[in-house]
Structure formats: C-alpha cells, structure tokens
C-alpha cells in the first residue's frame, strides 16, 4: 500500500477511528501493531513472517545480551542476531547478485545457486537496521531491553516509517508509541499539512520521472543535452520522491502525536560533501556513523585509517541501497568525494596553518574566499558531483553507463543548451528550492505549538493547493512506487 | 476563538478545492470520459456518430468493448438489413476498448446526447472472475480489486465506489490539466483504436491483420495449451450445466449475478430515456483465438453453456438474445490477436447478426480465397515474432504502420534481446520486411526503423515520449502514401 494511492485513504481513516476509540494506551499499541501488520501484509502477507522473525529474534536476544554476565557472552549473543539478521537481508537482497557476479567472473557453478523468483521484501533494509540498532544499543549498554514484545513489534513495524524510514532509534520512538497520545487537533492539522507537502513532493517527483524516463530508457538515441537535462531531472526526482515519502511519514505519525526525525534538511543547499551527508537521508547517515563508522574506529585512528573507514562506510552504504555494482560505485564515489575533501582541507591547513588561517580570516580576501569560493563554488561542485553520481542510481547496465559518459564528454566538448518549451512544472522546482532555503536548519513552519488563526488560514489553504496539485499530477496515470521502496 | 482557529484550517483547505473546481469549470478543461476506465476516450467516435446521425439517421447502436468494435460490422449489418427489408436501416458501432459491463451505462449516456436509437445490440459479457480481472491495470477498480483487502471485497461494494469517485467532472479533468501544466497543451483527445486502425462511417474499426498461425509456432502451441488446459476447464466450471437444476438455481439467484445485472444491463435499461428502445444481447466467444483451435467436446460444451447463460439472463431482463457466433465457421485469418477478431470476421458476424435480427436466412456472399493468400504470406515470415499488417481494402493508397505486435504475441512477450520483424505489405504490391527493435522489454511497442520514412521516425520519437502509455491506450499513427 502506498501513501499516495486511493486505497491508503480508507485504511488511514479506519486506523485513526480505531486508534482513538481506545482510551487504554496498551490497546492503542495493539491497534497500531495490527494496522502496521495489515499495511505491510498488503504487499505480500507471507512476508509478515520474516519481519516477525526479526522482531522475535531481536526481542529475545536483547534480553539475553542484557542478562549475560560477561562481555564475551554478550558478544556471542550479539553475533547471533547480527548473523541471522544480515543473513536474511543478504539472502533476499544480495544472494542472486553475488551468484550472478561469481558466474560472470568465471565461476560457472554459481549460476546453479541462483534462486529464481526471489522476492525482495519491501523495506527489509530499513526494518533490519532499525531492529539491529536496538540489539547493538543493548549490547553497548546504552539501553535496557523492552519488556513487552507487543511494544517492541509496534516500534519495528510502525507503519508510517516501516518501509522507507526514517530509520528511528528505539529511545526516541518507543516512548512516544507507548504513551497515551490524546487526540490533539493542532497535531492533526500540522501532520496533515506535512503529509500534503510530502504528497506534492512525491507527485512532482513522478512528473520529473515522466520527463527523464524516455531518455534513460533509450540512452543511445538521446542527445547529449537530453542526458544532461535528464540527470538534473532525476536529481530532483529522487530528492522529491524520497523527501516526499519522509514528510508524509512524519505527517502521518504527527497526526497521532508522534514525532519522527527529520530525514532531509535542504541537502541540495550543501556547500560540501560532508554537509550533504549531514542533510541527506539523515537517519541512514547517522546510523552508518554510529554503528559502522564508529565501530570501525571512526576518526580516532589516524588520517589514513579515518579515510579508509570513510570509504568502507560509504561503499557499504551504497550496497545497502541495492544489490548491484552501480550502487557500490555510487557509494564509493561519495566516499572518494569525502576523502578528497578531507585531503584538500588537510593540505589547506598545512599550507596556511592555524595562525595562517587566523590571519587570513581577518583579511578582506578571506571574506571573498569564504563567500564566493566556499559557498558558491562549494555549492556548485557539490551539487554537480552529487547530481552526476545519481546517474548510477538510474542507469543500471555497463553499456548504458558507457554511452552516457561518451555523450557527457561530447557535451563538455561542445556544450549545447537543451531546447525545451517552457513548462509550468519548472516553476515548482525553484519554489521548493526557496522553501528549502527558508526551512533550512529551522523547525517546521507549521507546528502544533505555533498554530494561530493566520497560520491556520494560510497553511490550510496551502495544504489544499498541495493536494490539488498532487491530484493533477497523479490521478489517471499508473502509480509509481517510491524509489526507496526497492531498498 | 479556539473554535474559530480550529475551523479555519479545514475551511480554507476546502475553500481551495472550491476555487479549483470553479477554475476548472471556467477554463472549460477538456474532459476525457474514457479516463475513468483507464482506456480510450471516445471523442472521434462520437464525432462519427453525430455525422452519421445527420446524414443517414441512426436506428441501432452496437455497444460493447473492443471485441465488439472489431468483431461486429455495423456496416454489413446496416447494408444487409436494408437490402433484405427494402427499408433503410443504419447501425452504428459504439464498441470501445476497455468498456466493461459496468461502463456500458456511461456509454449509453453519451450516445443519447446525440441520437435516439430504436435498438441496442449489447455485447454479452460473461460472468466470471476473469472478466473483472481483465480491466485495465490503471483503472481504479482494478487497483482496488488487486489489493489484498480488495480481493476479499465483493464487486457490489467496489463498483459503486468506482462509480461515485470517478464520475466527478473535476476528477476527470485532472489528466488534461496535467498535460497543460507539464507540456503546456491540453491532452489531445485521443479517440478509439481508430487512431491505429481506420474507422468507417459506421464506427467499425477496420483491421485486416491476422494472427499468423504457423503450425510450428511455439507461442500458438502455448496459447492452445493454455486454452485447453486452463481456460476451458475454469470457464466451464463458471457456468452451470443446463440439466443441473439445483446448481443452476443456486447460480442464477446468487448475489453475484444480481450485482452483475444491476451494475450492468439493468443500469443500462434505467439509463435509457426512450421507452420504445429495444435491447438485444449479442454474444461471441470471449477469446477470438478459440476459433483457431480444433473444436473439442469441451469447447462445444463451453459455447453451449455461454449461450444458455445469455438466454437465461435475457429472460431475466426481458430482452432479446442473439448468438452471433453460431455456425460462423471462423478460421485463423479471422483472428487478429488472441482476443479480437478482424474485419473479415466482423463482416461474417455482422451478417449473422442481421440474419438473426430479421429472423430469416439470407444468401451468403462468396467467401474470399484467403487460404491462398495465407499460404503466400507464410513463406515470407522470418521468425517467431512476426506480425502481418495488411493494408485495408478501402484504403489501398495507404498503409498503416501499426504500433504493436499484439497479434504476433499471444500469451508471452518476446524477450528484450529478441528482434521483432514487421512485415509491411501494400495491397497489390510486394511485401517488405523491416527489422524493428522493441523499445523496452515491458511493452509491445516497437520502434519503427528510421530508414523507412521521416514520418516513421517521428512516430518512433512520439512513442518514446509516451513510453508509459499502456498497450490499451491509443497511440498516434501515421500513414504512408504509396509513391
């Protein structure tokens, strides 16, 4: 079930009606769990067994980890949950990819192990990470195990963010789920506004996909300028699509008084790659930082190892997105950008030194450098490189990548601006960009704690405009899944 | 104050919709009725109907889905009845792709804006789950039905929902608005299959394509196997045998049948504003390809049960029934793809319909020697995925570059790596074979070779822009003038 389909509407209405008809918080958790299971089972009810396996395993193992007397024993239990969870993830998501890869490098027998018609369970990467983080936190003694499996299951399968995040931490989400959330109109309308804004983002993403798909489906026939334009279309498509989902998820959760973390904070306004990763898919990048990068040693083991850890984290982050060489390349490229940035910064530092920078800072030239070079040039470099790297999300075959690069080089040699008639849809991109500029590093515009008459008038109307535009963009054409659902 | 604050959000939210609705009304946004079933709007067909009403006056309307549009010749029906009775009789074929039983009432509303027919010949829809599953993938009904909850719901719940939700004018205007916003133009009103196939003045879609049935063809064997092993037994089980009175009673009084009748034929009867109008249900096989397979005891039994079913429901509805398929002896070259007959067949069925409508036996015209032509073309075929596109008789100066190879593929698409061959044949000229590449592995769309003509290249480019359009949706076509 997708948030932007008609089928979701009755589901949600029914959920809200049932949720608020109980005054006992325990029953409400039960209702939430039931609806979350229906929501997930909608795709394929058989896969519910898999998510329950993860839930049951982490629930039991975490208790065992907590009760274990020695560090060694705790680690053994942790190993069990890591092996089982990542084996499941690995099997469903990566098995055929690796067998195919082995086959292509000469291990002919690997082909025999390819499992035909293997279903990729929706959101498996998201809920696995969410559940594993709980066991890791218990192991690190940051958390005590949860008492009730119902509560824990409601946390792992919380339907607004189950299939595409934000990947929530238990200490943030579970207390909100189990507490008694009284129906609050301000929460409801604020959540509704967030949802409508997310819906509009998704709808705009779909339109951009309509514009770029013909090019990517047939790259050999596309002109170099078509390729350039389509890369930028896709850059915005993936952002609107995923941030749209996250905003819808946050909005839905807020309607029942639950706050989810912000997953996107104006990422395309970043002036460096580091900043980009602080703003893009925040819940995943913080997860990777906390549970992978830091576990590898983080930045505590010297310059070379830090950069190595960064590369490994990014490449694995790429692999997390999907079973394909393109995703690994995508992650590795981002790793290279981050490392390159660190190296350049280190060179800069060694050239000027701390005091040098200090002196530089005082000068007028520094002001120009910072404003122009760091902000404008930094932004341009970051945006262009990030956009280019999205290519590996959209073009899957080596031959197509090759064609695209040939055409890109051709365009660099002889740049021609694409000739396209003006479309009103282009207005919405800068509009959302301005929205991002205004929203950057700030709290939501329309929050439960800041509703006023004027705000309600404005945001009520704006919600209507968002919903109407979404209907115009979505109704009467095939429904497109969220891009991140496949991950 | 708090109350006012609370009310203002939903109030302004709804206000935005009100403003939007009035803008849509003011803009006079073209509304494409066909969008509701994710299929073919009827603008061009309506235009032809108006023209025929003005020039000749329309006595009868043939109504149904694409198998009616292709499979019953309104022209032959009109000419045969006129010739036999000496009185001018004009029928119009208002069949359109994707028009399932619950949409016929909507089509009648459109018809009656322009004409007052004395007769309606309604396609006989088979009551089986398959019929409901054959709707366009994009239709709201299909989406609801395909969902896990929807599959537990009866269509008596789902159909009214579709009807209520989808009939809103503002909603129907959304696709046009989208094209205006994205491409700065209103969606060009596409018409029926006649975008691809020519449409005669009686509304018949003219198609002289036929499914090539080489005996060695793997796909046809597959199709036959599917037909014999799955389709036949399942379909037979969907219909009660005549003799089993208890089963029959249970079946015909079931809720399912009532919903089927209420949302389909009874609704049609209600929608008709002219009390004098007479209705007939006409039937022919659901799958045209059936005619190409040897008749077995089971297939004969299925057709007998179909007829029996339609006789029963026509009695229940108190309307006429005509089996327009009986003893028609249709062959391979009467079938253009697995579902649809072609114009060769339509003419035969049209004549049969005329005979049964008049209740008299009429002399049959001599049959064309299609066997010889069939043999001739067989030699020129290149591979498994071959479609023959024949120039229509009445348009000899032109040849149509047809968009899809549905008629070459019965139940399976060619793998993406495989080439598809088009044989483009001019009547009275030699056939030419052009290798063509499928645009992607998910559709039947074929890129026309660019070395053909500029028009063809344009066609391919247009296809690329509309790559998301499903097979059932109409696509532009271009005609190639013989030099």
HADDOCK unambig.tbl for C-alpha pairs under 7 A between the chains (distance, minus, plus):
assign (segid A and resid 7 and name CA) (segid B and resid 144 and name CA) 6.66 0.50 0.50
assign (segid A and resid 42 and name CA) (segid B and resid 147 and name CA) 6.84 0.50 0.50
assign (segid A and resid 42 and name CA) (segid B and resid 148 and name CA) 5.47 0.50 0.50
assign (segid A and resid 214 and name CA) (segid B and resid 464 and name CA) 5.55 0.50 0.50
assign (segid A and resid 214 and name CA) (segid B and resid 465 and name CA) 5.86 0.50 0.50
assign (segid A and resid 214 and name CA) (segid B and resid 467 and name CA) 6.75 0.50 0.50
assign (segid A and resid 423 and name CA) (segid B and resid 181 and name CA) 6.44 0.50 0.50
assign (segid A and resid 423 and name CA) (segid B and resid 182 and name CA) 5.36 0.50 0.50
assign (segid A and resid 423 and name CA) (segid B and resid 183 and name CA) 5.74 0.50 0.50
assign (segid A and resid 423 and name CA) (segid B and resid 184 and name CA) 5.91 0.50 0.50
assign (segid A and resid 424 and name CA) (segid B and resid 181 and name CA) 5.24 0.50 0.50
assign (segid A and resid 424 and name CA) (segid B and resid 182 and name CA) 6.12 0.50 0.50
assign (segid A and resid 425 and name CA) (segid B and resid 181 and name CA) 6.10 0.50 0.50
assign (segid A and resid 425 and name CA) (segid B and resid 182 and name CA) 5.45 0.50 0.50
assign (segid A and resid 452 and name CA) (segid B and resid 5 and name CA) 6.71 0.50 0.50
assign (segid A and resid 453 and name CA) (segid B and resid 5 and name CA) 4.94 0.50 0.50
assign (segid A and resid 456 and name CA) (segid B and resid 5 and name CA) 6.74 0.50 0.50
assign (segid A and resid 456 and name CA) (segid B and resid 8 and name CA) 5.98 0.50 0.50
assign (segid A and resid 456 and name CA) (segid B and resid 9 and name CA) 4.79 0.50 0.50
assign (segid A and resid 457 and name CA) (segid B and resid 8 and name CA) 5.59 0.50 0.50
assign (segid A and resid 457 and name CA) (segid B and resid 9 and name CA) 5.54 0.50 0.50
assign (segid A and resid 457 and name CA) (segid B and resid 12 and name CA) 5.82 0.50 0.50
assign (segid A and resid 460 and name CA) (segid B and resid 9 and name CA) 4.30 0.50 0.50
assign (segid A and resid 460 and name CA) (segid B and resid 10 and name CA) 6.17 0.50 0.50
assign (segid A and resid 460 and name CA) (segid B and resid 12 and name CA) 5.17 0.50 0.50
assign (segid A and resid 460 and name CA) (segid B and resid 13 and name CA) 4.60 0.50 0.50
assign (segid A and resid 461 and name CA) (segid B and resid 12 and name CA) 4.80 0.50 0.50
assign (segid A and resid 461 and name CA) (segid B and resid 13 and name CA) 4.66 0.50 0.50
assign (segid A and resid 461 and name CA) (segid B and resid 16 and name CA) 5.77 0.50 0.50
assign (segid A and resid 463 and name CA) (segid B and resid 13 and name CA) 6.26 0.50 0.50
assign (segid A and resid 464 and name CA) (segid B and resid 13 and name CA) 4.61 0.50 0.50
assign (segid A and resid 464 and name CA) (segid B and resid 14 and name CA) 6.80 0.50 0.50
assign (segid A and resid 464 and name CA) (segid B and resid 16 and name CA) 5.38 0.50 0.50
assign (segid A and resid 464 and name CA) (segid B and resid 17 and name CA) 6.55 0.50 0.50
assign (segid A and resid 465 and name CA) (segid B and resid 16 and name CA) 6.38 0.50 0.50
assign (segid A and resid 472 and name CA) (segid B and resid 174 and name CA) 4.81 0.50 0.50
assign (segid A and resid 472 and name CA) (segid B and resid 175 and name CA) 6.51 0.50 0.50
assign (segid A and resid 472 and name CA) (segid B and resid 177 and name CA) 6.45 0.50 0.50
assign (segid A and resid 472 and name CA) (segid B and resid 178 and name CA) 5.36 0.50 0.50
assign (segid A and resid 473 and name CA) (segid B and resid 178 and name CA) 5.66 0.50 0.50
assign (segid A and resid 475 and name CA) (segid B and resid 174 and name CA) 6.62 0.50 0.50
assign (segid A and resid 475 and name CA) (segid B and resid 175 and name CA) 6.80 0.50 0.50
assign (segid A and resid 476 and name CA) (segid B and resid 35 and name CA) 6.50 0.50 0.50
assign (segid A and resid 476 and name CA) (segid B and resid 38 and name CA) 6.80 0.50 0.50
assign (segid A and resid 476 and name CA) (segid B and resid 175 and name CA) 6.21 0.50 0.50
assign (segid A and resid 477 and name CA) (segid B and resid 138 and name CA) 6.61 0.50 0.50
assign (segid A and resid 478 and name CA) (segid B and resid 138 and name CA) 5.52 0.50 0.50
